[in-house]
C-alpha cells in the first residue's frame, strides 16, 4: 500500500515537472505519468476493496463463531438448570420422605402410648 502511494506521488511529481516543459517529449512523459497515477489510484482502490471484503468475510466468520459459542453456552446453561432442578426435586422428595418417616414414627409411638394408657 505504501509502495503504491509512493508510485502515485512520484507520478504526480513527474506530471508537474513535465507541465513546465511544453516539448513533445515532456508531454509524452506527462501522459505516461498521468497514466501511471491512474493505475496506481485504481490499484489502491482495488486493494482497499479487497481489504474491506476480507474484513467483512472475517467479521462474518467471527459472528458465526460467536453465535455458535453462545448456542453452546445456552445449551450448557439449560442442561445445568435441568440438572439443578432434578437435584432439587430429588432433595425435596428425600426431605418429604424423611418427614413422612418421622411422622410415622411419631404416630407409632403415639399408638403405643395410647395402647399403654388403655391397659
Phi and psi restraints in degrees (range 20) as a CNS / XPLOR table:
assign (resid 1 and name C) (resid 2 and name N)
       (resid 2 and name CA) (resid 2 and name C) 1.0 -65.0 20.0 2
assign (resid 2 and name N) (resid 2 and name CA)
       (resid 2 and name C) (resid 3 and name N) 1.0 -36.9 20.0 2
assign (resid 2 and name C) (resid 3 and name N)
       (resid 3 and name CA) (resid 3 and name C) 1.0 -63.1 20.0 2
assign (resid 3 and name N) (resid 3 and name CA)
       (resid 3 and name C) (resid 4 and name N) 1.0 -41.5 20.0 2
assign (resid 3 and name C) (resid 4 and name N)
       (resid 4 and name CA) (resid 4 and name C) 1.0 -65.2 20.0 2
assign (resid 4 and name N) (resid 4 and name CA)
       (resid 4 and name C) (resid 5 and name N) 1.0 -39.5 20.0 2
assign (resid 4 and name C) (resid 5 and name N)
       (resid 5 and name CA) (resid 5 and name C) 1.0 -66.7 20.0 2
assign (resid 5 and name N) (resid 5 and name CA)
       (resid 5 and name C) (resid 6 and name N) 1.0 -36.8 20.0 2
assign (resid 5 and name C) (resid 6 and name N)
       (resid 6 and name CA) (resid 6 and name C) 1.0 -64.3 20.0 2
assign (resid 6 and name N) (resid 6 and name CA)
       (resid 6 and name C) (resid 7 and name N) 1.0 -42.8 20.0 2
assign (resid 6 and name C) (resid 7 and name N)
       (resid 7 and name CA) (resid 7 and name C) 1.0 -63.0 20.0 2
assign (resid 7 and name N) (resid 7 and name CA)
       (resid 7 and name C) (resid 8 and name N) 1.0 -41.6 20.0 2
assign (resid 7 and name C) (resid 8 and name N)
       (resid 8 and name CA) (resid 8 and name C) 1.0 -61.7 20.0 2
assign (resid 8 and name N) (resid 8 and name CA)
       (resid 8 and name C) (resid 9 and name N) 1.0 -44.6 20.0 2
assign (resid 8 and name C) (resid 9 and name N)
       (resid 9 and name CA) (resid 9 and name C) 1.0 -64.6 20.0 2
assign (resid 9 and name N) (resid 9 and name CA)
       (resid 9 and name C) (resid 10 and name N) 1.0 -42.7 20.0 2
assign (resid 9 and name C) (resid 10 and name N)
       (resid 10 and name CA) (resid 10 and name C) 1.0 -63.4 20.0 2
assign (resid 10 and name N) (resid 10 and name CA)
       (resid 10 and name C) (resid 11 and name N) 1.0 -40.8 20.0 2
assign (resid 10 and name C) (resid 11 and name N)
       (resid 11 and name CA) (resid 11 and name C) 1.0 -64.1 20.0 2
assign (resid 11 and name N) (resid 11 and name CA)
       (resid 11 and name C) (resid 12 and name N) 1.0 -38.4 20.0 2
assign (resid 11 and name C) (resid 12 and name N)
       (resid 12 and name CA) (resid 12 and name C) 1.0 -65.7 20.0 2
assign (resid 12 and name N) (resid 12 and name CA)
       (resid 12 and name C) (resid 13 and name N) 1.0 -40.3 20.0 2
assign (resid 12 and name C) (resid 13 and name N)
       (resid 13 and name CA) (resid 13 and name C) 1.0 -64.2 20.0 2
assign (resid 13 and name N) (resid 13 and name CA)
       (resid 13 and name C) (resid 14 and name N) 1.0 -43.9 20.0 2
assign (resid 13 and name C) (resid 14 and name N)
       (resid 14 and name CA) (resid 14 and name C) 1.0 -62.7 20.0 2
assign (resid 14 and name N) (resid 14 and name CA)
       (resid 14 and name C) (resid 15 and name N) 1.0 -39.8 20.0 2
assign (resid 14 and name C) (resid 15 and name N)
       (resid 15 and name CA) (resid 15 and name C) 1.0 -65.3 20.0 2
assign (resid 15 and name N) (resid 15 and name CA)
       (resid 15 and name C) (resid 16 and name N) 1.0 -40.7 20.0 2
assign (resid 15 and name C) (resid 16 and name N)
       (resid 16 and name CA) (resid 16 and name C) 1.0 -68.2 20.0 2
assign (resid 16 and name N) (resid 16 and name CA)
       (resid 16 and name C) (resid 17 and name N) 1.0 -41.3 20.0 2
assign (resid 16 and name C) (resid 17 and name N)
       (resid 17 and name CA) (resid 17 and name C) 1.0 -67.9 20.0 2
assign (resid 17 and name N) (resid 17 and name CA)
       (resid 17 and name C) (resid 18 and name N) 1.0 -32.7 20.0 2
assign (resid 17 and name C) (resid 18 and name N)
       (resid 18 and name CA) (resid 18 and name C) 1.0 -71.9 20.0 2
assign (resid 18 and name N) (resid 18 and name CA)
       (resid 18 and name C) (resid 19 and name N) 1.0 -26.1 20.0 2
assign (resid 18 and name C) (resid 19 and name N)
       (resid 19 and name CA) (resid 19 and name C) 1.0 -64.8 20.0 2
assign (resid 19 and name N) (resid 19 and name CA)
       (resid 19 and name C) (resid 20 and name N) 1.0 -26.0 20.0 2
assign (resid 19 and name C) (resid 20 and name N)
       (resid 20 and name CA) (resid 20 and name C) 1.0 -76.8 20.0 2
assign (resid 20 and name N) (resid 20 and name CA)
       (resid 20 and name C) (resid 21 and name N) 1.0 -20.9 20.0 2
assign (resid 20 and name C) (resid 21 and name N)
       (resid 21 and name CA) (resid 21 and name C) 1.0 -111.4 20.0 2
assign (resid 21 and name N) (resid 21 and name CA)
       (resid 21 and name C) (resid 22 and name N) 1.0 122.9 20.0 2
assign (resid 21 and name C) (resid 22 and name N)
       (resid 22 and name CA) (resid 22 and name C) 1.0 -94.6 20.0 2
assign (resid 22 and name N) (resid 22 and name CA)
       (resid 22 and name C) (resid 23 and name N) 1.0 11.0 20.0 2
assign (resid 22 and name C) (resid 23 and name N)
       (resid 23 and name CA) (resid 23 and name C) 1.0 -70.7 20.0 2
assign (resid 23 and name N) (resid 23 and name CA)
       (resid 23 and name C) (resid 24 and name N) 1.0 158.1 20.0 2
assign (resid 23 and name C) (resid 24 and name N)
       (resid 24 and name CA) (resid 24 and name C) 1.0 -59.2 20.0 2
assign (resid 24 and name N) (resid 24 and name CA)
       (resid 24 and name C) (resid 25 and name N) 1.0 -36.3 20.0 2
assign (resid 24 and name C) (resid 25 and name N)
       (resid 25 and name CA) (resid 25 and name C) 1.0 -64.3 20.0 2
assign (resid 25 and name N) (resid 25 and name CA)
       (resid 25 and name C) (resid 26 and name N) 1.0 -41.9 20.0 2
assign (resid 25 and name C) (resid 26 and name N)
       (resid 26 and name CA) (resid 26 and name C) 1.0 -64.6 20.0 2
assign (resid 26 and name N) (resid 26 and name CA)
       (resid 26 and name C) (resid 27 and name N) 1.0 -40.0 20.0 2
assign (resid 26 and name C) (resid 27 and name N)
       (resid 27 and name CA) (resid 27 and name C) 1.0 -65.1 20.0 2
assign (resid 27 and name N) (resid 27 and name CA)
       (resid 27 and name C) (resid 28 and name N) 1.0 -38.8 20.0 2
assign (resid 27 and name C) (resid 28 and name N)
       (resid 28 and name CA) (resid 28 and name C) 1.0 -62.0 20.0 2
assign (resid 28 and name N) (resid 28 and name CA)
       (resid 28 and name C) (resid 29 and name N) 1.0 -46.5 20.0 2
assign (resid 28 and name C) (resid 29 and name N)
       (resid 29 and name CA) (resid 29 and name C) 1.0 -63.6 20.0 2
assign (resid 29 and name N) (resid 29 and name CA)
       (resid 29 and name C) (resid 30 and name N) 1.0 -38.4 20.0 2
assign (resid 29 and name C) (resid 30 and name N)
       (resid 30 and name CA) (resid 30 and name C) 1.0 -64.5 20.0 2
assign (resid 30 and name N) (resid 30 and name CA)
       (resid 30 and name C) (resid 31 and name N) 1.0 -40.6 20.0 2
assign (resid 30 and name C) (resid 31 and name N)
       (resid 31 and name CA) (resid 31 and name C) 1.0 -64.9 20.0 2
assign (resid 31 and name N) (resid 31 and name CA)
       (resid 31 and name C) (resid 32 and name N) 1.0 -42.1 20.0 2
assign (resid 31 and name C) (resid 32 and name N)
       (resid 32 and name CA) (resid 32 and name C) 1.0 -64.9 20.0 2
assign (resid 32 and name N) (resid 32 and name CA)
       (resid 32 and name C) (resid 33 and name N) 1.0 -41.1 20.0 2
assign (resid 32 and name C) (resid 33 and name N)
       (resid 33 and name CA) (resid 33 and name C) 1.0 -64.2 20.0 2
assign (resid 33 and name N) (resid 33 and name CA)
       (resid 33 and name C) (resid 34 and name N) 1.0 -41.1 20.0 2
assign (resid 33 and name C) (resid 34 and name N)
       (resid 34 and name CA) (resid 34 and name C) 1.0 -64.2 20.0 2
assign (resid 34 and name N) (resid 34 and name CA)
       (resid 34 and name C) (resid 35 and name N) 1.0 -41.7 20.0 2
assign (resid 34 and name C) (resid 35 and name N)
       (resid 35 and name CA) (resid 35 and name C) 1.0 -63.4 20.0 2
assign (resid 35 and name N) (resid 35 and name CA)
       (resid 35 and name C) (resid 36 and name N) 1.0 -42.8 20.0 2
assign (resid 35 and name C) (resid 36 and name N)
       (resid 36 and name CA) (resid 36 and name C) 1.0 -62.9 20.0 2
assign (resid 36 and name N) (resid 36 and name CA)
       (resid 36 and name C) (resid 37 and name N) 1.0 -39.2 20.0 2
assign (resid 36 and name C) (resid 37 and name N)
       (resid 37 and name CA) (resid 37 and name C) 1.0 -64.4 20.0 2
assign (resid 37 and name N) (resid 37 and name CA)
       (resid 37 and name C) (resid 38 and name N) 1.0 -41.7 20.0 2
assign (resid 37 and name C) (resid 38 and name N)
       (resid 38 and name CA) (resid 38 and name C) 1.0 -62.2 20.0 2
assign (resid 38 and name N) (resid 38 and name CA)
       (resid 38 and name C) (resid 39 and name N) 1.0 -44.4 20.0 2
assign (resid 38 and name C) (resid 39 and name N)
       (resid 39 and name CA) (resid 39 and name C) 1.0 -63.5 20.0 2
assign (resid 39 and name N) (resid 39 and name CA)
       (resid 39 and name C) (resid 40 and name N) 1.0 -42.0 20.0 2
assign (resid 39 and name C) (resid 40 and name N)
       (resid 40 and name CA) (resid 40 and name C) 1.0 -63.8 20.0 2
assign (resid 40 and name N) (resid 40 and name CA)
       (resid 40 and name C) (resid 41 and name N) 1.0 -40.6 20.0 2
assign (resid 40 and name C) (resid 41 and name N)
       (resid 41 and name CA) (resid 41 and name C) 1.0 -63.3 20.0 2
assign (resid 41 and name N) (resid 41 and name CA)
       (resid 41 and name C) (resid 42 and name N) 1.0 -43.9 20.0 2
assign (resid 41 and name C) (resid 42 and name N)
       (resid 42 and name CA) (resid 42 and name C) 1.0 -63.8 20.0 2
assign (resid 42 and name N) (resid 42 and name CA)
       (resid 42 and name C) (resid 43 and name N) 1.0 -40.9 20.0 2
assign (resid 42 and name C) (resid 43 and name N)
       (resid 43 and name CA) (resid 43 and name C) 1.0 -64.2 20.0 2
assign (resid 43 and name N) (resid 43 and name CA)
       (resid 43 and name C) (resid 44 and name N) 1.0 -39.2 20.0 2
assign (resid 43 and name C) (resid 44 and name N)
       (resid 44 and name CA) (resid 44 and name C) 1.0 -64.9 20.0 2
assign (resid 44 and name N) (resid 44 and name CA)
       (resid 44 and name C) (resid 45 and name N) 1.0 -43.2 20.0 2
assign (resid 44 and name C) (resid 45 and name N)
       (resid 45 and name CA) (resid 45 and name C) 1.0 -63.2 20.0 2
assign (resid 45 and name N) (resid 45 and name CA)
       (resid 45 and name C) (resid 46 and name N) 1.0 -43.5 20.0 2
assign (resid 45 and name C) (resid 46 and name N)
       (resid 46 and name CA) (resid 46 and name C) 1.0 -60.9 20.0 2
assign (resid 46 and name N) (resid 46 and name CA)
       (resid 46 and name C) (resid 47 and name N) 1.0 -43.5 20.0 2
assign (resid 46 and name C) (resid 47 and name N)
       (resid 47 and name CA) (resid 47 and name C) 1.0 -63.9 20.0 2
assign (resid 47 and name N) (resid 47 and name CA)
       (resid 47 and name C) (resid 48 and name N) 1.0 -40.8 20.0 2
assign (resid 47 and name C) (resid 48 and name N)
       (resid 48 and name CA) (resid 48 and name C) 1.0 -64.8 20.0 2
assign (resid 48 and name N) (resid 48 and name CA)
       (resid 48 and name C) (resid 49 and name N) 1.0 -41.1 20.0 2
assign (resid 48 and name C) (resid 49 and name N)
       (resid 49 and name CA) (resid 49 and name C) 1.0 -64.7 20.0 2
assign (resid 49 and name N) (resid 49 and name CA)
       (resid 49 and name C) (resid 50 and name N) 1.0 -43.0 20.0 2
assign (resid 49 and name C) (resid 50 and name N)
       (resid 50 and name CA) (resid 50 and name C) 1.0 -64.2 20.0 2
assign (resid 50 and name N) (resid 50 and name CA)
       (resid 50 and name C) (resid 51 and name N) 1.0 -40.1 20.0 2
assign (resid 50 and name C) (resid 51 and name N)
       (resid 51 and name CA) (resid 51 and name C) 1.0 -62.9 20.0 2
assign (resid 51 and name N) (resid 51 and name CA)
       (resid 51 and name C) (resid 52 and name N) 1.0 -41.9 20.0 2
assign (resid 51 and name C) (resid 52 and name N)
       (resid 52 and name CA) (resid 52 and name C) 1.0 -65.0 20.0 2
assign (resid 52 and name N) (resid 52 and name CA)
       (resid 52 and name C) (resid 53 and name N) 1.0 -41.2 20.0 2
assign (resid 52 and name C) (resid 53 and name N)
       (resid 53 and name CA) (resid 53 and name C) 1.0 -65.3 20.0 2
assign (resid 53 and name N) (resid 53 and name CA)
       (resid 53 and name C) (resid 54 and name N) 1.0 -41.2 20.0 2
assign (resid 53 and name C) (resid 54 and name N)
       (resid 54 and name CA) (resid 54 and name C) 1.0 -64.9 20.0 2
assign (resid 54 and name N) (resid 54 and name CA)
       (resid 54 and name C) (resid 55 and name N) 1.0 -41.3 20.0 2
assign (resid 54 and name C) (resid 55 and name N)
       (resid 55 and name CA) (resid 55 and name C) 1.0 -64.1 20.0 2
assign (resid 55 and name N) (resid 55 and name CA)
       (resid 55 and name C) (resid 56 and name N) 1.0 -40.7 20.0 2
assign (resid 55 and name C) (resid 56 and name N)
       (resid 56 and name CA) (resid 56 and name C) 1.0 -63.9 20.0 2
assign (resid 56 and name N) (resid 56 and name CA)
       (resid 56 and name C) (resid 57 and name N) 1.0 -41.9 20.0 2
assign (resid 56 and name C) (resid 57 and name N)
       (resid 57 and name CA) (resid 57 and name C) 1.0 -64.2 20.0 2
assign (resid 57 and name N) (resid 57 and name CA)
       (resid 57 and name C) (resid 58 and name N) 1.0 -43.4 20.0 2
assign (resid 57 and name C) (resid 58 and name N)
       (resid 58 and name CA) (resid 58 and name C) 1.0 -64.0 20.0 2
assign (resid 58 and name N) (resid 58 and name CA)
       (resid 58 and name C) (resid 59 and name N) 1.0 -39.1 20.0 2
assign (resid 58 and name C) (resid 59 and name N)
       (resid 59 and name CA) (resid 59 and name C) 1.0 -65.1 20.0 2
assign (resid 59 and name N) (resid 59 and name CA)
       (resid 59 and name C) (resid 60 and name N) 1.0 -42.1 20.0 2
assign (resid 59 and name C) (resid 60 and name N)
       (resid 60 and name CA) (resid 60 and name C) 1.0 -60.1 20.0 2
assign (resid 60 and name N) (resid 60 and name CA)
       (resid 60 and name C) (resid 61 and name N) 1.0 -42.9 20.0 2
assign (resid 60 and name C) (resid 61 and name N)
       (resid 61 and name CA) (resid 61 and name C) 1.0 -64.6 20.0 2
assign (resid 61 and name N) (resid 61 and name CA)
       (resid 61 and name C) (resid 62 and name N) 1.0 -41.9 20.0 2
assign (resid 61 and name C) (resid 62 and name N)
       (resid 62 and name CA) (resid 62 and name C) 1.0 -63.5 20.0 2
assign (resid 62 and name N) (resid 62 and name CA)
       (resid 62 and name C) (resid 63 and name N) 1.0 -40.9 20.0 2
assign (resid 62 and name C) (resid 63 and name N)
       (resid 63 and name CA) (resid 63 and name C) 1.0 -62.4 20.0 2
assign (resid 63 and name N) (resid 63 and name CA)
       (resid 63 and name C) (resid 64 and name N) 1.0 -42.3 20.0 2
assign (resid 63 and name C) (resid 64 and name N)
       (resid 64 and name CA) (resid 64 and name C) 1.0 -61.5 20.0 2
assign (resid 64 and name N) (resid 64 and name CA)
       (resid 64 and name C) (resid 65 and name N) 1.0 -42.0 20.0 2
assign (resid 64 and name C) (resid 65 and name N)
       (resid 65 and name CA) (resid 65 and name C) 1.0 -65.9 20.0 2
assign (resid 65 and name N) (resid 65 and name CA)
       (resid 65 and name C) (resid 66 and name N) 1.0 -41.6 20.0 2
assign (resid 65 and name C) (resid 66 and name N)
       (resid 66 and name CA) (resid 66 and name C) 1.0 -63.1 20.0 2
assign (resid 66 and name N) (resid 66 and name CA)
       (resid 66 and name C) (resid 67 and name N) 1.0 -42.9 20.0 2
assign (resid 66 and name C) (resid 67 and name N)
       (resid 67 and name CA) (resid 67 and name C) 1.0 -62.0 20.0 2
assign (resid 67 and name N) (resid 67 and name CA)
       (resid 67 and name C) (resid 68 and name N) 1.0 -41.5 20.0 2
assign (resid 67 and name C) (resid 68 and name N)
       (resid 68 and name CA) (resid 68 and name C) 1.0 -64.0 20.0 2
assign (resid 68 and name N) (resid 68 and name CA)
       (resid 68 and name C) (resid 69 and name N) 1.0 -41.8 20.0 2
assign (resid 68 and name C) (resid 69 and name N)
       (resid 69 and name CA) (resid 69 and name C) 1.0 -64.6 20.0 2
assign (resid 69 and name N) (resid 69 and name CA)
       (resid 69 and name C) (resid 70 and name N) 1.0 -39.8 20.0 2
assign (resid 69 and name C) (resid 70 and name N)
       (resid 70 and name CA) (resid 70 and name C) 1.0 -63.8 20.0 2
assign (resid 70 and name N) (resid 70 and name CA)
       (resid 70 and name C) (resid 71 and name N) 1.0 -42.4 20.0 2
assign (resid 70 and name C) (resid 71 and name N)
       (resid 71 and name CA) (resid 71 and name C) 1.0 -60.8 20.0 2
assign (resid 71 and name N) (resid 71 and name CA)
       (resid 71 and name C) (resid 72 and name N) 1.0 -43.9 20.0 2
assign (resid 71 and name C) (resid 72 and name N)
       (resid 72 and name CA) (resid 72 and name C) 1.0 -63.6 20.0 2
assign (resid 72 and name N) (resid 72 and name CA)
       (resid 72 and name C) (resid 73 and name N) 1.0 -41.9 20.0 2
assign (resid 72 and name C) (resid 73 and name N)
       (resid 73 and name CA) (resid 73 and name C) 1.0 -64.9 20.0 2
assign (resid 73 and name N) (resid 73 and name CA)
       (resid 73 and name C) (resid 74 and name N) 1.0 -40.4 20.0 2
assign (resid 73 and name C) (resid 74 and name N)
       (resid 74 and name CA) (resid 74 and name C) 1.0 -64.1 20.0 2
assign (resid 74 and name N) (resid 74 and name CA)
       (resid 74 and name C) (resid 75 and name N) 1.0 -43.0 20.0 2
assign (resid 74 and name C) (resid 75 and name N)
       (resid 75 and name CA) (resid 75 and name C) 1.0 -61.4 20.0 2
assign (resid 75 and name N) (resid 75 and name CA)
       (resid 75 and name C) (resid 76 and name N) 1.0 -43.9 20.0 2
assign (resid 75 and name C) (resid 76 and name N)
       (resid 76 and name CA) (resid 76 and name C) 1.0 -63.8 20.0 2
assign (resid 76 and name N) (resid 76 and name CA)
       (resid 76 and name C) (resid 77 and name N) 1.0 -38.4 20.0 2
assign (resid 76 and name C) (resid 77 and name N)
       (resid 77 and name CA) (resid 77 and name C) 1.0 -66.3 20.0 2
assign (resid 77 and name N) (resid 77 and name CA)
       (resid 77 and name C) (resid 78 and name N) 1.0 -43.4 20.0 2
assign (resid 77 and name C) (resid 78 and name N)
       (resid 78 and name CA) (resid 78 and name C) 1.0 -62.5 20.0 2
assign (resid 78 and name N) (resid 78 and name CA)
       (resid 78 and name C) (resid 79 and name N) 1.0 -43.8 20.0 2
assign (resid 78 and name C) (resid 79 and name N)
       (resid 79 and name CA) (resid 79 and name C) 1.0 -62.3 20.0 2
assign (resid 79 and name N) (resid 79 and name CA)
       (resid 79 and name C) (resid 80 and name N) 1.0 -43.5 20.0 2
assign (resid 79 and name C) (resid 80 and name N)
       (resid 80 and name CA) (resid 80 and name C) 1.0 -64.6 20.0 2
assign (resid 80 and name N) (resid 80 and name CA)
       (resid 80 and name C) (resid 81 and name N) 1.0 -40.0 20.0 2
assign (resid 80 and name C) (resid 81 and name N)
       (resid 81 and name CA) (resid 81 and name C) 1.0 -64.8 20.0 2
assign (resid 81 and name N) (resid 81 and name CA)
       (resid 81 and name C) (resid 82 and name N) 1.0 -40.8 20.0 2
assign (resid 81 and name C) (resid 82 and name N)
       (resid 82 and name CA) (resid 82 and name C) 1.0 -63.7 20.0 2
assign (resid 82 and name N) (resid 82 and name CA)
       (resid 82 and name C) (resid 83 and name N) 1.0 -42.0 20.0 2
assign (resid 82 and name C) (resid 83 and name N)
       (resid 83 and name CA) (resid 83 and name C) 1.0 -64.5 20.0 2
assign (resid 83 and name N) (resid 83 and name CA)
       (resid 83 and name C) (resid 84 and name N) 1.0 -40.9 20.0 2
assign (resid 83 and name C) (resid 84 and name N)
       (resid 84 and name CA) (resid 84 and name C) 1.0 -65.5 20.0 2
assign (resid 84 and name N) (resid 84 and name CA)
       (resid 84 and name C) (resid 85 and name N) 1.0 -40.5 20.0 2
assign (resid 84 and name C) (resid 85 and name N)
       (resid 85 and name CA) (resid 85 and name C) 1.0 -64.5 20.0 2
assign (resid 85 and name N) (resid 85 and name CA)
       (resid 85 and name C) (resid 86 and name N) 1.0 -41.6 20.0 2
assign (resid 85 and name C) (resid 86 and name N)
       (resid 86 and name CA) (resid 86 and name C) 1.0 -64.5 20.0 2
assign (resid 86 and name N) (resid 86 and name CA)
       (resid 86 and name C) (resid 87 and name N) 1.0 -42.7 20.0 2
assign (resid 86 and name C) (resid 87 and name N)
       (resid 87 and name CA) (resid 87 and name C) 1.0 -64.3 20.0 2
assign (resid 87 and name N) (resid 87 and name CA)
       (resid 87 and name C) (resid 88 and name N) 1.0 -40.5 20.0 2
assign (resid 87 and name C) (resid 88 and name N)
       (resid 88 and name CA) (resid 88 and name C) 1.0 -65.9 20.0 2
assign (resid 88 and name N) (resid 88 and name CA)
       (resid 88 and name C) (resid 89 and name N) 1.0 -40.5 20.0 2
assign (resid 88 and name C) (resid 89 and name N)
       (resid 89 and name CA) (resid 89 and name C) 1.0 -64.0 20.0 2
assign (resid 89 and name N) (resid 89 and name CA)
       (resid 89 and name C) (resid 90 and name N) 1.0 -41.3 20.0 2
assign (resid 89 and name C) (resid 90 and name N)
       (resid 90 and name CA) (resid 90 and name C) 1.0 -64.8 20.0 2
assign (resid 90 and name N) (resid 90 and name CA)
       (resid 90 and name C) (resid 91 and name N) 1.0 -41.8 20.0 2
assign (resid 90 and name C) (resid 91 and name N)
       (resid 91 and name CA) (resid 91 and name C) 1.0 -64.9 20.0 2
assign (resid 91 and name N) (resid 91 and name CA)
       (resid 91 and name C) (resid 92 and name N) 1.0 -39.7 20.0 2
assign (resid 91 and name C) (resid 92 and name N)
       (resid 92 and name CA) (resid 92 and name C) 1.0 -65.2 20.0 2
assign (resid 92 and name N) (resid 92 and name CA)
       (resid 92 and name C) (resid 93 and name N) 1.0 -42.7 20.0 2
assign (resid 92 and name C) (resid 93 and name N)
       (resid 93 and name CA) (resid 93 and name C) 1.0 -64.0 20.0 2
assign (resid 93 and name N) (resid 93 and name CA)
       (resid 93 and name C) (resid 94 and name N) 1.0 -41.6 20.0 2
assign (resid 93 and name C) (resid 94 and name N)
       (resid 94 and name CA) (resid 94 and name C) 1.0 -63.1 20.0 2
assign (resid 94 and name N) (resid 94 and name CA)
       (resid 94 and name C) (resid 95 and name N) 1.0 -42.9 20.0 2
assign (resid 94 and name C) (resid 95 and name N)
       (resid 95 and name CA) (resid 95 and name C) 1.0 -65.1 20.0 2
assign (resid 95 and name N) (resid 95 and name CA)
       (resid 95 and name C) (resid 96 and name N) 1.0 -40.7 20.0 2
assign (resid 95 and name C) (resid 96 and name N)
       (resid 96 and name CA) (resid 96 and name C) 1.0 -63.8 20.0 2
assign (resid 96 and name N) (resid 96 and name CA)
       (resid 96 and name C) (resid 97 and name N) 1.0 -41.1 20.0 2
assign (resid 96 and name C) (resid 97 and name N)
       (resid 97 and name CA) (resid 97 and name C) 1.0 -64.6 20.0 2
assign (resid 97 and name N) (resid 97 and name CA)
       (resid 97 and name C) (resid 98 and name N) 1.0 -42.3 20.0 2
assign (resid 97 and name C) (resid 98 and name N)
       (resid 98 and name CA) (resid 98 and name C) 1.0 -63.2 20.0 2
assign (resid 98 and name N) (resid 98 and name CA)
       (resid 98 and name C) (resid 99 and name N) 1.0 -39.9 20.0 2
assign (resid 98 and name C) (resid 99 and name N)
       (resid 99 and name CA) (resid 99 and name C) 1.0 -65.4 20.0 2
assign (resid 99 and name N) (resid 99 and name CA)
       (resid 99 and name C) (resid 100 and name N) 1.0 -41.9 20.0 2
assign (resid 99 and name C) (resid 100 and name N)
       (resid 100 and name CA) (resid 100 and name C) 1.0 -63.9 20.0 2
assign (resid 100 and name N) (resid 100 and name CA)
       (resid 100 and name C) (resid 101 and name N) 1.0 -41.5 20.0 2
assign (resid 100 and name C) (resid 101 and name N)
       (resid 101 and name CA) (resid 101 and name C) 1.0 -62.3 20.0 2
assign (resid 101 and name N) (resid 101 and name CA)
       (resid 101 and name C) (resid 102 and name N) 1.0 -43.7 20.0 2
assign (resid 101 and name C) (resid 102 and name N)
       (resid 102 and name CA) (resid 102 and name C) 1.0 -64.6 20.0 2
assign (resid 102 and name N) (resid 102 and name CA)
       (resid 102 and name C) (resid 103 and name N) 1.0 -41.0 20.0 2
assign (resid 102 and name C) (resid 103 and name N)
       (resid 103 and name CA) (resid 103 and name C) 1.0 -63.9 20.0 2
assign (resid 103 and name N) (resid 103 and name CA)
       (resid 103 and name C) (resid 104 and name N) 1.0 -39.4 20.0 2
assign (resid 103 and name C) (resid 104 and name N)
       (resid 104 and name CA) (resid 104 and name C) 1.0 -64.4 20.0 2
assign (resid 104 and name N) (resid 104 and name CA)
       (resid 104 and name C) (resid 105 and name N) 1.0 -40.7 20.0 2
assign (resid 104 and name C) (resid 105 and name N)
       (resid 105 and name CA) (resid 105 and name C) 1.0 -59.0 20.0 2
assign (resid 105 and name N) (resid 105 and name CA)
       (resid 105 and name C) (resid 106 and name N) 1.0 -46.4 20.0 2
assign (resid 105 and name C) (resid 106 and name N)
       (resid 106 and name CA) (resid 106 and name C) 1.0 -63.9 20.0 2
assign (resid 106 and name N) (resid 106 and name CA)
       (resid 106 and name C) (resid 107 and name N) 1.0 -40.8 20.0 2
assign (resid 106 and name C) (resid 107 and name N)
       (resid 107 and name CA) (resid 107 and name C) 1.0 -64.1 20.0 2
assign (resid 107 and name N) (resid 107 and name CA)
       (resid 107 and name C) (resid 108 and name N) 1.0 -41.3 20.0 2
assign (resid 107 and name C) (resid 108 and name N)
       (resid 108 and name CA) (resid 108 and name C) 1.0 -63.3 20.0 2
assign (resid 108 and name N) (resid 108 and name CA)
       (resid 108 and name C) (resid 109 and name N) 1.0 -42.5 20.0 2
assign (resid 108 and name C) (resid 109 and name N)
       (resid 109 and name CA) (resid 109 and name C) 1.0 -66.6 20.0 2
assign (resid 109 and name N) (resid 109 and name CA)
       (resid 109 and name C) (resid 110 and name N) 1.0 -37.2 20.0 2
assign (resid 109 and name C) (resid 110 and name N)
       (resid 110 and name CA) (resid 110 and name C) 1.0 -66.8 20.0 2
assign (resid 110 and name N) (resid 110 and name CA)
       (resid 110 and name C) (resid 111 and name N) 1.0 -40.1 20.0 2
assign (resid 110 and name C) (resid 111 and name N)
       (resid 111 and name CA) (resid 111 and name C) 1.0 -63.2 20.0 2
assign (resid 111 and name N) (resid 111 and name CA)
       (resid 111 and name C) (resid 112 and name N) 1.0 -43.4 20.0 2
assign (resid 111 and name C) (resid 112 and name N)
       (resid 112 and name CA) (resid 112 and name C) 1.0 -63.5 20.0 2
assign (resid 112 and name N) (resid 112 and name CA)
       (resid 112 and name C) (resid 113 and name N) 1.0 -40.9 20.0 2
assign (resid 112 and name C) (resid 113 and name N)
       (resid 113 and name CA) (resid 113 and name C) 1.0 -66.8 20.0 2
assign (resid 113 and name N) (resid 113 and name CA)
       (resid 113 and name C) (resid 114 and name N) 1.0 -38.8 20.0 2
assign (resid 113 and name C) (resid 114 and name N)
       (resid 114 and name CA) (resid 114 and name C) 1.0 -65.2 20.0 2
assign (resid 114 and name N) (resid 114 and name CA)
       (resid 114 and name C) (resid 115 and name N) 1.0 -41.2 20.0 2
assign (resid 114 and name C) (resid 115 and name N)
       (resid 115 and name CA) (resid 115 and name C) 1.0 -62.3 20.0 2
assign (resid 115 and name N) (resid 115 and name CA)
       (resid 115 and name C) (resid 116 and name N) 1.0 -43.3 20.0 2
assign (resid 115 and name C) (resid 116 and name N)
       (resid 116 and name CA) (resid 116 and name C) 1.0 -62.8 20.0 2
assign (resid 116 and name N) (resid 116 and name CA)
       (resid 116 and name C) (resid 117 and name N) 1.0 -38.8 20.0 2
assign (resid 116 and name C) (resid 117 and name N)
       (resid 117 and name CA) (resid 117 and name C) 1.0 -69.3 20.0 2
assign (resid 117 and name N) (resid 117 and name CA)
       (resid 117 and name C) (resid 118 and name N) 1.0 -31.8 20.0 2
assign (resid 117 and name C) (resid 118 and name N)
       (resid 118 and name CA) (resid 118 and name C) 1.0 -75.9 20.0 2
assign (resid 118 and name N) (resid 118 and name CA)
       (resid 118 and name C) (resid 119 and name N) 1.0 -29.2 20.0 2
